[in-house]
Amino acid sequence: MIHTMSLMHDDLPFMDNDDLRRGKPTNHKVFGEDVAVLAGDALLAYAFEHMAVATKGVPSERIVRVIGELAKCIGSEGLVAGQVVDICSEGNADVGLDHLEFIHIHKTAALLEGSVVLGAILGGANDQEVEKLRKFARCIGLLFQVVDDILDVTKSSQELGKTAGKDLLADKTTYPKLIGIDKSREFAAKLNREAQEQLAEFDPEKAAPLIALANYIAYRDH
């Protein structure tokens, strides 16, 4: 719900201004900008309601902890921070790698961090395990964005299911723009390795879905 909310708001004309998402017209194109804003707000509220009332068989202190964790991931220290810096950076020729990484660690990786860490906390992981999984999630979150940047300049809109070449038109700083396609691919491979290294001490069978997720993100073509 939160991910969908973030996409609906991200696509709005006063944000990234996109007409296509998942191969279909964006929410505001179908229902209007006012309804898209309100629908996103409703999804955000309902996400927390769902966590609070539908989480069964878990101690209440863990539920409270994950509600706080998720709020931090998507608030002014997470998703929102990344989005604000991203908006303020458009057209800025001085954006470097550290600046770009800040944007994506907060804007993209924060959602994946929330997904992974919340599952770990609810499952009873200790603090050391939670931090390993947090680093795993940040690696695959950054990996997702590096691959996204590569696909934006190498695939068509039809292949992507969203508008291709938008980053170039908006003069946004991307990994291919800063370091080139080949170096971007090398960086993606490095992030995938680092992500999977965080899982080395876990039960291989239990870690398998996370390894599969990292590889899916690394090798996706849309």
C-alpha positions as CSV (number, residue, x, y, z in Angstrom):
1,M,0.0,0.0,0.0
2,I,2.8,2.4,0.9
3,H,4.8,1.6,-2.2
4,T,1.7,2.2,-4.4
5,M,1.0,5.4,-2.6
6,S,4.6,6.6,-3.3
7,L,4.2,5.8,-7.0
8,M,0.9,7.6,-7.3
9,H,2.3,10.7,-5.7
10,D,5.6,10.4,-7.5
11,D,3.8,10.4,-10.9
12,L,1.8,13.6,-10.2
13,P,2.5,16.6,-12.6
14,F,4.1,18.7,-9.8
15,M,6.4,15.8,-8.9
16,D,7.9,13.5,-11.7
17,N,5.0,14.2,-14.1
18,D,4.5,10.7,-15.6
19,D,1.6,9.5,-17.7
20,L,2.5,5.8,-17.7
21,R,2.9,3.3,-14.9
22,R,3.0,-0.5,-15.1
23,G,1.9,-0.3,-18.7
24,K,-1.2,1.7,-17.9
25,P,-2.2,5.4,-17.6
26,T,-1.1,6.8,-14.2
27,N,-3.7,7.2,-11.5
28,H,-4.1,11.0,-11.9
29,K,-4.6,10.6,-15.6
30,V,-7.6,8.3,-15.0
31,F,-9.1,9.8,-11.8
32,G,-7.6,13.3,-11.7
33,E,-4.9,14.9,-9.6
34,D,-7.1,15.6,-6.6
35,V,-8.3,12.0,-6.3
36,A,-4.8,10.6,-6.8
37,V,-3.5,12.7,-3.8
38,L,-6.4,11.6,-1.6
39,A,-6.1,8.0,-2.7
40,G,-2.5,8.0,-1.8
41,D,-3.3,9.5,1.6
42,A,-5.9,6.8,2.2
43,L,-3.5,4.0,1.3
44,L,-0.9,5.4,3.7
45,A,-3.4,5.5,6.6
46,Y,-4.8,2.1,5.8
47,A,-1.3,0.6,5.7
48,F,-0.8,1.5,9.4
49,E,-4.3,0.5,10.3
50,H,-3.8,-2.9,8.7
51,M,-0.5,-3.5,10.6
52,A,-2.2,-2.6,13.9
53,V,-5.3,-4.7,13.6
54,A,-4.4,-7.6,11.3
55,T,-1.0,-8.7,12.8
56,K,-1.8,-11.9,14.6
57,G,0.4,-14.2,16.9
58,V,3.0,-11.5,17.5
59,P,3.8,-9.9,20.9
60,S,2.4,-6.3,21.0
61,E,5.8,-4.8,21.7
62,R,7.1,-6.1,18.4
63,I,4.0,-4.6,16.6
64,V,4.6,-1.2,18.2
65,R,8.3,-1.4,17.3
66,V,7.6,-2.2,13.6
67,I,5.0,0.6,13.3
68,G,7.7,3.1,14.6
69,E,10.3,1.5,12.2
70,L,8.1,1.9,9.2
71,A,7.1,5.5,10.1
72,K,10.8,6.4,10.2
73,C,11.5,4.6,6.9
74,I,8.9,6.6,5.0
75,G,9.0,10.0,6.9
76,S,11.2,13.0,7.0
77,E,14.3,10.8,7.7
78,G,13.5,8.3,4.9
79,L,11.4,8.3,1.8
80,V,10.3,11.9,2.1
81,A,13.8,13.1,2.6
82,G,15.0,11.4,-0.5
83,Q,12.1,12.7,-2.5
84,V,12.7,16.3,-1.4
85,V,16.4,16.2,-2.2
86,D,15.6,14.6,-5.5
87,I,13.2,17.4,-6.5
88,C,15.7,20.1,-5.3
89,S,18.5,18.5,-7.3
90,E,16.8,18.5,-10.8
91,G,18.9,20.6,-13.2
92,N,21.8,20.8,-10.6
93,A,25.0,20.1,-12.4
94,D,27.0,19.7,-9.1
95,V,25.2,16.5,-8.0
96,G,27.9,13.9,-7.3
97,L,27.9,10.2,-6.3
98,D,27.5,10.8,-2.6
99,H,24.6,13.2,-3.2
100,L,23.0,10.7,-5.6
101,E,23.4,7.8,-3.1
102,F,21.7,9.9,-0.4
103,I,18.7,10.4,-2.6
104,H,18.4,6.7,-3.5
105,I,19.2,5.3,0.0
106,H,16.3,7.4,1.3
107,K,13.9,7.5,-1.6
108,T,14.2,3.9,-2.8
109,A,16.1,1.8,-0.4
110,A,14.0,3.0,2.6
111,L,11.0,1.1,1.3
112,L,12.9,-2.1,0.8
113,E,14.6,-1.6,4.2
114,G,11.2,-1.4,5.8
115,S,10.0,-4.5,4.1
116,V,13.0,-6.6,5.2
117,V,13.5,-5.2,8.7
118,L,9.8,-5.4,9.6
119,G,9.7,-9.1,8.8
120,A,12.9,-9.6,10.8
121,I,11.6,-7.9,13.9
122,L,8.2,-9.6,13.7
123,G,10.0,-12.9,13.3
124,G,12.0,-12.4,16.5
125,A,15.4,-11.6,15.0
126,N,18.0,-10.2,17.4
127,D,19.6,-6.8,17.0
128,Q,22.7,-8.2,15.1
129,E,20.5,-10.1,12.7
130,V,18.3,-7.1,12.1
131,E,21.3,-4.9,11.3
132,K,22.6,-7.4,8.8
133,L,19.3,-7.6,7.1
134,R,19.1,-3.8,7.2
135,K,22.4,-3.6,5.3
136,F,21.1,-6.3,2.9
137,A,18.0,-4.2,2.2
138,R,19.9,-1.0,1.6
139,C,22.2,-2.7,-0.8
140,I,19.3,-4.1,-2.9
141,G,17.5,-0.8,-2.6
142,L,20.4,1.0,-4.1
143,L,20.9,-1.8,-6.6
144,F,17.3,-1.4,-7.7
145,Q,17.9,2.3,-8.5
146,V,21.2,1.7,-10.4
147,V,19.4,-1.0,-12.5
148,D,16.5,1.4,-13.0
149,D,18.8,4.1,-14.2
150,I,20.4,1.7,-16.7
151,L,17.0,0.5,-18.0
152,D,15.8,4.0,-18.5
153,V,18.4,4.6,-21.1
154,T,18.5,1.1,-22.7
155,K,14.9,0.0,-22.9
156,S,11.7,1.3,-24.6
157,S,8.6,2.6,-22.9
158,Q,6.7,-0.6,-24.0
159,E,9.4,-2.8,-22.5
160,L,9.5,-0.9,-19.2
161,G,5.8,-0.3,-18.7
162,K,6.6,3.3,-17.9
163,T,8.0,6.3,-19.9
164,A,11.5,5.6,-21.0
165,G,14.2,8.3,-21.2
166,K,12.4,10.6,-18.7
167,D,15.5,11.1,-16.6
168,L,17.4,12.5,-19.5
169,L,14.5,14.8,-20.5
170,A,14.2,16.0,-16.9
171,D,18.0,16.5,-16.7
172,K,18.1,14.3,-13.6
173,T,21.4,13.0,-12.4
174,T,21.7,9.2,-12.8
175,Y,24.4,6.6,-12.4
176,P,24.9,6.2,-16.2
177,K,25.2,10.0,-16.5
178,L,27.8,10.2,-13.8
179,I,29.9,7.1,-14.4
180,G,28.7,5.6,-17.7
181,I,26.8,2.4,-18.5
182,D,29.7,0.0,-18.0
183,K,30.7,1.3,-14.6
184,S,27.0,1.4,-13.6
185,R,26.7,-2.3,-14.4
186,E,29.9,-3.0,-12.4
187,F,28.5,-1.1,-9.4
188,A,25.2,-3.1,-9.7
189,A,27.2,-6.4,-9.6
190,K,29.1,-5.1,-6.5
191,L,25.9,-4.2,-4.7
192,N,24.4,-7.6,-5.4
193,R,27.5,-9.3,-4.0
194,E,27.5,-7.1,-0.9
195,A,23.8,-7.8,-0.3
196,Q,24.2,-11.5,-0.5
197,E,27.3,-11.4,1.8
198,Q,25.0,-10.2,4.6
199,L,23.1,-13.4,4.4
200,A,26.0,-15.8,4.8
201,E,25.4,-16.5,8.5
202,F,21.7,-17.3,8.1
203,D,20.1,-20.7,7.4
204,P,20.6,-21.1,3.6
205,E,17.1,-22.4,3.1
206,K,15.5,-19.4,4.9
207,A,17.8,-17.0,3.1
208,A,17.0,-18.4,-0.3
209,P,14.0,-16.1,-1.0
210,L,16.1,-13.0,-0.2
211,I,18.9,-14.2,-2.4
212,A,16.4,-14.8,-5.2
213,L,15.0,-11.2,-4.6
214,A,18.5,-9.7,-4.9
215,N,19.2,-11.6,-8.2
216,Y,15.8,-10.6,-9.5
217,I,16.5,-7.0,-8.9
218,A,20.0,-7.3,-10.4
219,Y,18.9,-9.1,-13.6
220,R,15.4,-7.7,-14.3
221,D,14.8,-6.2,-17.7
222,H,11.8,-4.0,-16.9
